[in-house]
Amino acid sequence: MLRFDIITIFPDFFGSVFDYGIVKRARAAGLIEIGVHDLRRWTSDRHRTVDDRPFGGGDGMVMKPEPIFAAVEELTGARSSRELPEGTRVILLSPQGRQLTQRIAAELAANAQRLIVICGRYEGVDERVAQALATDELSIGDYVLSGGEPAAVILVDAVTRLLPGALGSETSATHESFSAGVLDHPHYTRPADFRGMRVPEVLLSGHHARIASWRRKEALRKTLRNRPDLLARAPLSEEDRRLLEEIKREEGL
């Protein structure tokens, strides 16, 4: 049996969405279990705060690391991705993630026993979640949603239908096409030091030009790491190309 645990600030979103089709039949057959968890349960203040302003300035709010780490720790007993039980994966749903493909869905269906699914919101999720907690950072397409909840539904469906016995006589295929672009830069919010993981000093400097330069470079680094196919079509400046060469040297590529 494959267990899904979905962490969200809108648990009611999932009220009946899994009560249809292949997912419903898979649940009834005991092939999968689905748990939905309200992230605010793991907040520690009276306002049940899950977000804060981004270090370095900018629009929007960033989801805080503390409640997300606490949720995964309670659900799995692990304080980081290195401590997760065998067969458990932590999936961070994010526009900056690797593209969810049939190959990835098949790999999860074949190898995972439990998937902890984190639904991002607002401007993004504190980067330390991706760095130290998530085993996989996934995106469902080159577009931005209001949150990770619709993506979680897609992930559950895509993986479930590949489990032995889930499809029955049904067959289907999907084809996706995407527009070119460079992924977003990493985001950080308070606290500046969380479990020994510090926010990059440049974001605390107040130096807007240096912050902008760091963000562009890290956006290119994340794109090179997670979606290198986008770089072939992206409208890169000469400075971008110089930064990419610098990143490749730093990464030993």
TORSE-95007 format. One line per field, with one value per residue: residue number from 1; x negated, z, y of N, C-alpha, C in turn; residue in one letter. Coordinates in Angstrom, 3 decimals. Last residue first. Example, Ala and Ser with C-alpha at 12.3 -4.5 7.8 and 13.67 -1.06 7.14 Angstrom:
<atoms>
num	2:1
n_u	-12.850:-13.190
n_w	7.080:7.800
n_v	-2.250:-5.690
ca_u	-13.670:-12.300
ca_w	7.140:7.800
ca_v	-1.060:-4.500
c_u	-12.900:-13.200
c_w	7.870:7.800
c_v	0.030:-3.300
residuo	S:A
</atoms>
This chain:
<atoms>
num	253:252:251:250:249:248:247:246:245:244:243:242:241:240:239:238:237:236:235:234:233:232:231:230:229:228:227:226:225:224:223:222:221:220:219:218:217:216:215:214:213:212:211:210:209:208:207:206:205:204:203:202:201:200:199:198:197:196:195:194:193:192:191:190:189:188:187:186:185:184:183:182:181:180:179:178:177:176:175:174:173:172:171:170:169:168:167:166:165:164:163:162:161:160:159:158:157:156:155:154:153:152:151:150:149:148:147:146:145:144:143:142:141:140:139:138:137:136:135:134:133:132:131:130:129:128:127:126:125:124:123:122:121:120:119:118:117:116:115:114:113:112:111:110:109:108:107:106:105:104:103:102:101:100:99:98:97:96:95:94:93:92:91:90:89:88:87:86:85:84:83:82:81:80:79:78:77:76:75:74:73:72:71:70:69:68:67:66:65:64:63:62:61:60:59:58:57:56:55:54:53:52:51:50:49:48:47:46:45:44:43:42:41:40:39:38:37:36:35:34:33:32:31:30:29:28:27:26:25:24:23:22:21:20:19:18:17:16:15:14:13:12:11:10:9:8:7:6:5:4:3:2:1
n_u	-30.874:-31.400:-30.095:-31.768:-31.553:-28.840:-28.822:-30.284:-28.553:-26.397:-27.468:-27.721:-25.050:-24.134:-25.566:-24.312:-21.046:-18.748:-15.787:-15.736:-16.229:-18.123:-17.092:-15.305:-16.799:-17.417:-15.934:-17.644:-20.175:-19.612:-17.820:-19.505:-21.257:-19.519:-18.908:-21.407:-21.749:-19.630:-20.283:-22.694:-21.753:-20.021:-21.854:-23.450:-21.520:-20.762:-21.798:-20.957:-21.996:-20.699:-21.418:-24.087:-24.119:-21.561:-20.469:-21.805:-21.141:-20.869:-18.108:-18.126:-18.553:-16.532:-13.202:-12.196:-12.928:-13.893:-13.991:-15.856:-14.323:-12.532:-13.787:-13.166:-11.512:-9.113:-6.145:-5.350:-2.983:-2.068:0.192:1.286:3.449:4.987:7.177:8.813:9.128:7.140:5.475:4.419:2.742:-0.192:-0.060:0.538:2.448:0.971:-0.461:1.565:3.048:1.136:0.558:3.042:3.267:1.072:1.860:3.892:2.104:0.174:1.573:2.175:-0.380:-2.148:-3.906:-5.009:-4.134:-4.337:-7.390:-9.123:-11.746:-12.397:-12.921:-13.022:-14.886:-16.936:-16.186:-13.461:-13.517:-15.082:-13.586:-10.192:-8.167:-6.304:-4.371:-1.632:-2.511:-2.909:-2.277:-4.027:-3.497:-5.069:-4.432:-5.593:-6.861:-8.222:-8.713:-6.709:-5.749:-8.094:-8.445:-6.148:-6.616:-8.894:-7.765:-5.871:-6.959:-7.272:-10.288:-11.674:-10.504:-9.490:-6.851:-6.359:-5.990:-8.116:-7.827:-9.659:-9.287:-10.149:-11.780:-13.049:-12.499:-14.835:-17.153:-17.685:-15.796:-15.176:-13.927:-11.381:-8.933:-6.765:-5.045:-6.748:-8.338:-6.481:-5.783:-8.210:-8.747:-6.524:-6.867:-9.518:-9.709:-6.968:-6.424:-6.452:-4.610:-5.067:-8.083:-11.024:-13.785:-15.595:-13.276:-9.733:-7.494:-5.784:-3.436:-1.823:-0.507:1.504:1.771:0.409:-2.187:-3.040:-1.781:-0.675:1.797:1.427:1.566:3.686:3.548:4.916:4.028:4.890:3.682:4.088:5.231:7.728:9.884:10.579:8.419:8.896:11.331:10.530:8.702:10.334:13.378:13.519:12.757:10.933:12.391:13.727:11.810:9.547:9.963:9.716:7.055:5.083:2.482:1.111:-0.203:0.770:-0.466:0.253:-1.005:-0.444:-0.838
n_w	-13.245:-10.673:-9.694:-10.482:-13.256:-13.525:-12.662:-14.738:-16.843:-15.919:-16.001:-18.773:-19.466:-18.220:-19.693:-22.156:-21.490:-22.878:-23.210:-23.372:-24.605:-23.086:-20.530:-20.208:-19.634:-16.944:-14.360:-12.085:-12.563:-14.067:-12.291:-10.170:-11.446:-12.116:-9.523:-8.668:-10.285:-9.417:-6.706:-6.876:-8.058:-6.063:-3.974:-5.047:-5.181:-2.475:0.499:2.791:3.797:3.823:1.510:1.930:3.587:3.374:6.512:7.837:9.783:12.442:12.783:11.215:11.221:10.696:10.709:8.003:4.664:1.226:-2.017:-5.115:-8.237:-10.798:-14.041:-17.239:-20.183:-22.729:-22.285:-23.111:-23.345:-22.821:-22.993:-21.646:-21.904:-20.611:-19.976:-17.911:-16.743:-13.989:-12.584:-10.293:-10.543:-9.652:-10.180:-11.821:-10.598:-8.559:-9.879:-10.813:-8.448:-6.907:-8.668:-8.775:-6.106:-5.948:-7.628:-6.100:-3.888:-4.042:-5.436:-7.683:-10.145:-13.062:-15.384:-16.534:-14.185:-11.738:-9.968:-7.007:-5.303:-2.976:-0.356:1.889:3.819:2.966:0.724:0.890:3.346:2.847:1.446:2.188:-0.691:-2.124:-2.041:-1.403:-1.003:-1.426:0.140:0.326:0.987:1.486:0.621:1.021:-0.596:-3.895:-6.294:-8.234:-8.051:-8.640:-11.314:-12.484:-12.166:-13.780:-16.287:-16.637:-14.627:-13.278:-13.503:-10.442:-9.164:-8.980:-8.239:-6.120:-3.595:-2.250:-0.855:0.641:0.933:2.239:1.960:5.237:6.996:6.981:7.479:5.404:5.572:9.117:11.251:11.382:12.058:10.389:11.533:12.942:10.825:9.255:11.081:11.510:8.944:8.839:10.936:10.131:7.672:6.195:2.963:2.320:0.450:-1.826:-3.230:-1.404:0.882:2.271:3.393:3.098:5.921:6.426:7.506:9.377:12.608:14.630:16.546:18.687:17.570:16.421:14.098:13.331:12.320:9.889:8.039:8.231:6.112:4.929:3.648:1.909:0.677:-1.882:-2.179:-1.283:-2.873:-2.279:-3.478:-6.145:-6.574:-6.297:-8.418:-10.675:-9.669:-6.604:-4.283:-4.018:-3.492:-1.272:0.200:-0.242:0.846:3.549:4.096:3.437:3.951:4.030:3.218:2.787:2.436:1.057:0.894:-0.770:0.000
n_v	21.229:22.148:24.284:26.362:26.133:26.720:29.392:30.590:30.139:31.678:34.260:34.568:34.483:36.813:38.707:38.430:36.965:34.637:33.555:29.950:27.589:26.348:26.363:24.288:22.058:22.164:22.311:22.002:23.238:25.495:26.718:27.295:29.085:31.157:31.963:32.766:35.050:36.649:36.988:38.409:40.789:41.720:42.089:44.097:46.133:46.498:45.680:44.477:42.100:39.765:38.568:37.937:35.695:33.256:31.999:28.965:26.326:25.726:25.854:28.826:32.138:33.908:32.429:34.607:33.335:33.011:31.478:31.258:32.490:30.650:29.615:30.967:29.593:28.568:26.560:23.173:20.487:17.075:14.492:11.377:8.614:5.620:2.923:0.524:-1.884:-1.187:0.591:-0.704:-2.881:-1.189:2.334:4.398:5.904:7.187:9.223:10.932:11.497:12.856:15.016:16.332:17.134:18.842:20.905:22.082:22.944:24.904:27.973:29.371:28.567:29.318:27.196:24.762:22.125:20.951:20.322:19.266:18.105:15.551:15.488:18.237:19.203:20.884:22.487:22.995:24.349:26.537:28.392:28.815:28.976:31.757:33.639:31.384:27.875:24.285:21.367:18.437:15.132:12.189:8.973:5.696:3.983:4.094:2.688:2.891:5.471:6.886:6.102:7.151:9.891:10.134:9.471:11.435:14.240:17.342:19.086:20.269:23.519:26.044:25.880:23.001:20.733:18.470:15.374:12.985:9.467:6.346:4.168:4.303:7.411:10.152:11.503:13.215:15.202:15.645:14.552:12.080:11.131:11.574:13.449:15.158:16.132:17.423:19.495:20.828:21.833:23.567:25.402:26.583:28.021:29.899:31.161:34.618:37.085:39.930:41.358:42.504:41.839:40.381:37.940:38.295:37.946:34.769:32.193:31.052:31.500:31.512:33.392:32.389:30.112:27.763:25.263:22.876:23.415:24.549:22.479:19.821:17.021:14.046:10.876:8.033:4.916:2.391:-0.095:-0.800:-0.417:2.178:3.506:2.863:4.128:6.822:6.989:6.571:8.167:10.058:11.308:13.285:15.560:16.308:18.044:19.480:21.953:21.757:22.450:24.650:24.430:21.069:17.994:14.713:11.617:8.478:5.221:2.238:-1.202
ca_u	-30.207:-32.245:-29.441:-31.520:-32.856:-29.335:-28.095:-30.781:-29.893:-26.244:-27.101:-28.920:-25.946:-23.593:-25.849:-25.732:-21.951:-19.827:-16.481:-15.580:-15.227:-18.345:-18.150:-14.773:-16.212:-18.413:-15.322:-16.335:-20.069:-20.607:-17.364:-18.381:-21.779:-20.176:-17.833:-20.828:-22.686:-19.708:-19.039:-22.661:-22.743:-19.499:-20.752:-24.048:-22.181:-19.794:-22.424:-20.260:-22.884:-20.574:-20.010:-23.774:-24.376:-22.741:-20.102:-21.683:-21.100:-22.217:-18.814:-17.209:-19.325:-17.739:-14.372:-12.613:-12.264:-14.144:-13.391:-15.461:-15.434:-12.656:-13.111:-14.147:-11.665:-10.467:-6.839:-5.663:-3.987:-2.163:-0.932:1.304:2.133:5.014:5.886:8.691:9.121:8.113:6.149:5.207:4.124:0.391:-0.204:-0.558:2.868:1.912:-1.174:0.541:3.665:1.790:-0.477:2.455:4.286:1.102:0.727:4.228:3.188:-0.188:0.993:2.314:0.932:-2.047:-2.902:-5.630:-4.148:-3.475:-6.449:-8.454:-11.047:-12.076:-13.721:-12.418:-13.748:-17.211:-17.570:-13.985:-12.675:-15.642:-14.455:-11.571:-8.465:-7.113:-5.473:-2.195:-1.560:-3.387:-1.647:-3.947:-3.344:-4.656:-4.764:-4.887:-5.833:-7.823:-9.685:-7.453:-4.815:-7.474:-9.484:-6.354:-5.449:-8.995:-8.893:-5.421:-6.784:-6.655:-8.994:-11.778:-10.921:-10.924:-7.134:-6.885:-5.389:-7.769:-7.677:-9.011:-9.779:-9.420:-10.538:-13.181:-12.445:-13.537:-16.660:-18.636:-15.625:-15.716:-14.181:-12.645:-9.993:-7.749:-4.488:-5.721:-8.962:-7.148:-4.778:-7.527:-9.662:-6.681:-5.729:-9.270:-10.181:-8.007:-6.029:-7.131:-5.036:-4.486:-6.640:-10.297:-12.721:-16.070:-14.542:-10.997:-8.059:-6.425:-4.213:-2.573:-1.194:1.277:2.324:1.870:-1.705:-3.231:-2.254:-2.054:1.732:1.536:0.249:3.683:3.152:4.783:4.274:4.635:4.331:3.541:3.948:6.622:9.181:11.497:8.631:7.650:11.264:11.557:8.244:9.273:12.522:13.940:13.885:10.411:11.711:14.290:12.990:9.512:9.835:11.057:7.440:6.486:3.197:1.720:-0.305:0.756:-0.146:0.034:-0.363:-1.137:0.000
ca_w	-14.430:-11.247:-9.505:-9.051:-12.609:-13.946:-11.905:-13.362:-16.879:-16.101:-14.713:-17.929:-19.969:-17.833:-18.269:-22.050:-21.795:-21.937:-23.756:-22.600:-25.222:-24.533:-20.857:-20.413:-20.974:-17.906:-15.689:-12.141:-11.781:-14.568:-13.606:-9.944:-10.857:-13.186:-10.413:-8.057:-10.388:-10.814:-7.082:-6.256:-8.752:-7.402:-3.819:-4.761:-6.406:-3.463:-0.726:2.393:3.659:5.042:1.650:0.992:4.165:2.766:5.291:7.827:8.366:11.905:12.939:11.593:11.500:9.870:11.336:9.385:5.592:2.647:-1.071:-3.800:-7.294:-9.790:-12.770:-16.197:-19.075:-22.198:-22.775:-22.159:-23.957:-22.351:-23.661:-21.638:-22.131:-20.990:-20.447:-18.414:-18.204:-14.539:-13.809:-10.161:-10.166:-10.161:-9.247:-12.243:-11.783:-8.246:-9.269:-11.737:-9.573:-6.388:-8.275:-9.991:-6.689:-5.125:-8.028:-7.361:-3.711:-4.442:-4.397:-6.404:-9.532:-11.621:-15.079:-16.600:-15.475:-12.715:-10.558:-8.271:-5.533:-4.357:-1.194:0.725:4.198:4.037:0.949:-0.281:3.190:3.693:0.692:2.626:0.564:-2.172:-2.971:-1.355:-1.168:-1.270:-0.789:0.893:-0.066:2.224:0.041:1.628:0.265:-2.656:-5.203:-8.108:-7.884:-7.320:-10.320:-12.474:-11.534:-12.344:-15.750:-16.486:-15.880:-13.052:-14.123:-11.668:-9.115:-9.235:-9.638:-6.299:-4.849:-2.182:-2.124:0.939:0.176:2.452:1.200:3.883:6.892:6.612:8.536:5.636:4.537:7.827:11.302:10.793:13.043:9.998:10.673:13.664:11.945:8.715:10.545:12.632:9.543:7.847:10.958:11.386:7.754:7.197:3.986:2.158:1.699:-1.302:-3.099:-2.520:0.279:1.051:3.576:2.593:4.833:6.899:6.509:8.531:11.467:13.773:15.235:18.780:18.048:17.864:14.438:13.820:13.537:11.037:8.472:8.283:7.381:4.675:4.819:1.774:1.743:-1.361:-2.839:-0.341:-3.028:-1.888:-2.025:-5.516:-6.647:-5.413:-7.043:-10.346:-10.637:-7.978:-4.234:-4.217:-4.783:-2.021:0.786:-0.640:-0.613:2.984:4.051:3.035:4.813:3.342:4.187:2.158:3.489:0.773:1.743:-0.819:0.000
ca_v	20.683:21.110:22.986:26.146:25.926:25.408:28.366:30.657:29.549:30.235:33.671:34.612:33.434:35.509:38.553:38.078:38.071:34.929:34.730:31.186:28.458:26.378:27.316:25.633:22.165:22.646:22.358:21.351:22.007:24.547:26.277:26.394:27.846:30.404:31.514:31.573:33.934:36.225:36.317:37.074:39.968:41.430:41.134:42.790:45.674:46.027:46.188:45.695:43.256:40.567:38.938:39.014:37.017:33.883:32.710:30.414:26.709:25.861:24.577:27.752:30.926:33.982:33.037:34.410:34.239:32.773:32.419:30.744:32.367:31.694:29.410:30.670:30.525:28.703:27.748:24.233:21.346:18.448:15.144:12.836:9.209:7.034:3.417:1.886:-1.890:-2.124:1.012:0.523:-3.124:-2.438:1.221:3.535:5.155:6.109:8.098:10.435:10.792:11.650:14.064:15.769:16.258:17.632:20.070:21.403:21.978:23.551:27.136:30.068:28.416:29.526:28.209:26.081:22.802:20.277:21.265:18.993:19.367:15.895:14.595:17.583:18.366:19.929:22.089:22.284:23.163:25.481:27.490:29.043:28.297:30.548:33.866:32.728:28.986:25.649:22.311:19.785:16.132:13.378:10.268:6.818:3.405:4.765:2.639:1.636:4.356:7.009:5.805:5.698:9.277:10.393:8.701:10.049:13.517:16.036:18.823:19.472:22.127:25.931:26.210:24.352:21.185:19.888:16.081:14.263:10.620:7.597:4.173:3.770:5.950:9.592:10.630:12.123:14.178:16.059:15.987:12.536:10.967:10.558:12.400:14.400:15.427:16.236:18.573:20.184:20.858:22.499:24.473:25.861:26.636:29.722:30.195:33.331:36.471:38.705:41.227:41.913:42.622:41.013:38.637:37.741:38.744:35.995:32.924:30.119:32.103:30.339:33.726:32.422:31.401:27.906:26.608:22.847:22.599:25.455:22.953:21.285:17.619:15.480:11.705:9.464:5.670:3.645:0.154:-0.867:-1.690:1.106:3.589:2.429:2.668:6.251:7.193:5.622:7.501:9.794:10.378:11.932:15.466:15.178:17.421:18.072:21.866:21.562:21.027:24.584:25.374:22.198:19.091:16.030:12.582:9.890:6.217:3.522:0.000
c_u	-31.033:-31.645:-30.275:-30.941:-32.670:-30.698:-28.613:-30.130:-30.511:-27.599:-26.958:-28.643:-27.245:-24.534:-25.318:-26.132:-23.395:-20.680:-17.560:-16.344:-15.106:-17.395:-18.387:-15.837:-15.684:-17.868:-16.315:-15.711:-18.765:-20.478:-18.319:-17.832:-20.650:-20.715:-18.408:-19.626:-22.075:-20.619:-19.084:-21.421:-22.747:-20.451:-20.208:-22.969:-22.800:-20.445:-21.628:-20.810:-22.152:-21.312:-19.757:-22.326:-23.981:-22.900:-21.376:-21.234:-20.813:-22.279:-20.188:-17.953:-18.350:-18.631:-15.595:-12.322:-12.758:-13.318:-13.743:-14.903:-14.949:-13.866:-13.384:-13.417:-12.740:-10.491:-8.194:-6.324:-4.150:-3.206:-0.918:0.051:2.289:3.595:6.042:7.274:8.934:8.006:7.255:6.026:4.997:1.811:0.425:-0.820:1.778:2.235:-0.234:-0.184:2.610:2.375:0.136:1.403:3.732:2.120:0.693:3.109:3.631:0.927:0.765:1.704:0.985:-0.598:-2.780:-4.575:-4.763:-3.460:-5.581:-7.503:-10.448:-11.367:-13.541:-13.409:-13.178:-16.080:-17.709:-15.379:-13.171:-14.789:-15.022:-12.488:-9.924:-7.307:-6.352:-3.318:-2.340:-2.274:-2.151:-3.402:-3.115:-4.652:-4.185:-5.380:-4.996:-6.767:-9.219:-8.245:-5.553:-6.534:-8.927:-7.399:-5.617:-7.823:-9.026:-6.530:-6.251:-6.373:-8.503:-10.379:-11.158:-11.410:-8.608:-7.090:-5.678:-7.247:-7.274:-9.020:-8.993:-10.084:-9.708:-11.815:-12.556:-13.578:-15.345:-18.118:-16.544:-15.518:-14.754:-12.753:-11.334:-8.782:-5.463:-5.202:-7.936:-7.790:-5.426:-6.504:-8.967:-7.618:-5.864:-8.063:-9.703:-8.453:-7.210:-6.704:-5.626:-5.075:-6.268:-8.827:-12.047:-15.023:-14.999:-12.199:-9.399:-7.023:-4.805:-3.460:-2.004:0.598:2.171:2.531:-0.182:-2.751:-2.291:-2.633:0.337:1.546:0.332:2.346:3.091:4.584:4.039:4.998:3.973:4.329:3.271:5.261:8.005:10.817:9.508:7.751:10.000:11.470:9.251:8.824:11.498:12.904:14.406:11.515:11.169:13.530:13.521:10.756:9.991:11.040:8.810:6.943:4.679:2.288:0.106:0.787:-0.325:0.410:-0.753:-0.331:-0.871
c_w	-15.694:-12.469:-10.058:-8.778:-11.128:-13.333:-12.252:-12.501:-15.488:-16.153:-14.819:-16.575:-19.161:-18.260:-17.754:-20.590:-21.732:-22.424:-22.789:-23.251:-24.532:-25.223:-22.357:-20.897:-21.254:-19.322:-16.729:-13.529:-12.057:-13.862:-14.193:-11.264:-10.679:-12.667:-11.560:-8.845:-9.821:-10.964:-8.528:-6.696:-8.206:-8.174:-5.186:-4.605:-6.203:-4.737:-1.918:1.128:3.391:4.925:2.895:1.149:3.230:3.214:4.692:6.464:8.286:10.438:12.292:11.580:12.006:10.054:10.420:9.852:7.002:3.464:0.355:-2.910:-5.974:-8.899:-11.794:-14.868:-18.122:-21.051:-22.093:-22.863:-23.085:-23.165:-23.253:-22.315:-22.133:-21.200:-20.808:-18.908:-18.792:-16.049:-14.264:-11.403:-10.124:-9.639:-9.839:-11.267:-12.312:-9.463:-9.050:-11.183:-10.471:-7.530:-7.778:-9.654:-7.932:-5.661:-7.227:-7.848:-5.023:-4.359:-4.903:-5.257:-8.236:-11.181:-13.569:-16.503:-15.383:-14.059:-11.548:-8.658:-6.932:-4.365:-2.663:0.055:3.018:4.347:1.886:-0.019:2.009:3.698:1.533:2.052:0.912:-0.778:-3.117:-2.387:-1.182:-1.485:-0.501:-0.162:0.576:1.222:0.924:0.985:0.933:-1.907:-3.878:-6.807:-7.617:-7.052:-8.908:-11.437:-11.432:-11.607:-14.244:-15.892:-15.588:-14.403:-13.760:-12.198:-10.473:-9.316:-9.999:-7.777:-5.024:-3.550:-1.849:-0.338:0.607:1.667:1.367:3.201:5.437:6.581:8.178:6.646:4.760:6.836:10.001:10.862:12.571:11.066:10.431:12.827:12.716:9.835:10.052:12.150:10.671:8.377:9.972:11.345:8.982:7.289:4.891:3.289:1.395:0.018:-2.393:-2.210:-0.860:0.350:2.238:2.987:4.381:5.696:7.128:7.522:10.695:12.465:14.227:17.456:17.985:18.411:15.951:14.026:14.149:12.366:9.722:8.850:7.269:6.013:4.462:3.079:1.550:-0.136:-2.310:-0.973:-2.067:-1.939:-1.551:-3.993:-5.976:-5.399:-6.053:-8.904:-10.058:-8.700:-5.620:-4.205:-5.063:-3.307:0.046:-0.186:-1.083:1.459:3.437:2.956:4.455:4.358:3.485:3.239:2.902:2.011:1.280:-0.023:0.000
c_v	20.907:20.453:21.831:24.766:25.626:25.111:26.975:29.576:29.535:29.538:32.156:33.959:33.393:34.383:37.222:37.888:37.581:36.096:35.217:32.340:29.809:27.343:27.423:26.610:23.565:22.788:22.862:21.290:21.262:23.207:25.244:25.858:26.823:29.072:30.689:31.059:32.659:35.011:35.834:36.304:38.544:40.521:40.730:41.719:44.299:45.498:45.655:46.325:44.559:41.895:39.776:39.476:38.150:35.336:33.306:30.930:28.200:26.221:24.607:26.432:29.869:32.762:33.017:32.985:33.938:33.756:32.012:31.855:31.766:31.435:30.551:30.576:30.060:29.699:27.861:25.412:22.578:19.201:16.611:13.358:10.716:7.509:4.881:2.169:-0.499:-2.125:0.080:0.837:-1.893:-2.638:-0.038:2.393:4.237:5.265:6.916:9.216:10.154:10.827:12.759:14.721:15.570:16.635:18.773:20.481:21.317:22.537:25.735:29.275:29.215:29.376:28.266:27.171:24.175:20.982:20.505:20.113:19.284:17.247:14.934:16.640:17.585:18.964:20.897:21.730:22.328:24.222:26.359:27.963:28.567:29.988:32.629:32.871:30.287:26.661:23.723:20.734:17.503:14.526:11.367:8.105:4.498:3.958:3.230:1.545:3.049:5.838:5.886:5.299:7.764:9.758:8.892:9.189:12.120:15.394:17.424:19.203:21.496:24.488:26.071:24.631:22.669:20.305:17.528:15.084:11.846:8.718:5.426:3.734:5.502:8.065:9.934:11.106:12.986:14.925:16.527:14.054:11.483:10.238:11.254:13.234:14.602:15.427:17.287:19.166:20.102:21.420:23.325:24.930:25.875:28.258:29.873:32.404:35.096:38.251:39.929:41.759:41.890:41.842:39.200:38.587:38.160:36.708:34.185:30.841:31.069:30.762:32.585:32.782:31.441:29.244:26.757:24.248:22.631:24.702:23.818:21.761:19.141:16.181:13.160:10.156:7.135:4.089:1.415:-0.674:-1.835:-0.259:2.437:2.486:2.138:4.730:6.610:5.756:6.548:8.938:10.019:10.870:14.064:14.888:16.207:17.305:20.420:21.486:20.784:23.127:25.421:23.181:20.376:17.104:13.974:10.704:7.619:4.540:1.248
residuo	L:G:E:E:R:K:I:E:E:L:L:R:R:D:E:E:S:L:P:A:R:A:L:L:D:P:R:N:R:L:T:K:R:L:A:E:K:R:R:W:S:A:I:R:A:H:H:G:S:L:L:V:E:P:V:R:M:G:R:F:D:A:P:R:T:Y:H:P:H:D:L:V:G:A:S:F:S:E:H:T:A:S:T:E:S:G:L:A:G:P:L:L:R:T:V:A:D:V:L:I:V:A:A:P:E:G:G:S:L:V:Y:D:G:I:S:L:E:D:T:A:L:A:Q:A:V:R:E:D:V:G:E:Y:R:G:C:I:V:I:L:R:Q:A:N:A:A:L:E:A:A:I:R:Q:T:L:Q:R:G:Q:P:S:L:L:I:V:R:T:G:E:P:L:E:R:S:S:R:A:G:T:L:E:E:V:A:A:F:I:P:E:P:K:M:V:M:G:D:G:G:G:F:P:R:D:D:V:T:R:H:R:D:S:T:W:R:R:L:D:H:V:G:I:E:I:L:G:A:A:R:A:R:K:V:I:G:Y:D:F:V:S:G:F:F:D:P:F:I:T:I:I:D:F:R:L:M
</atoms>
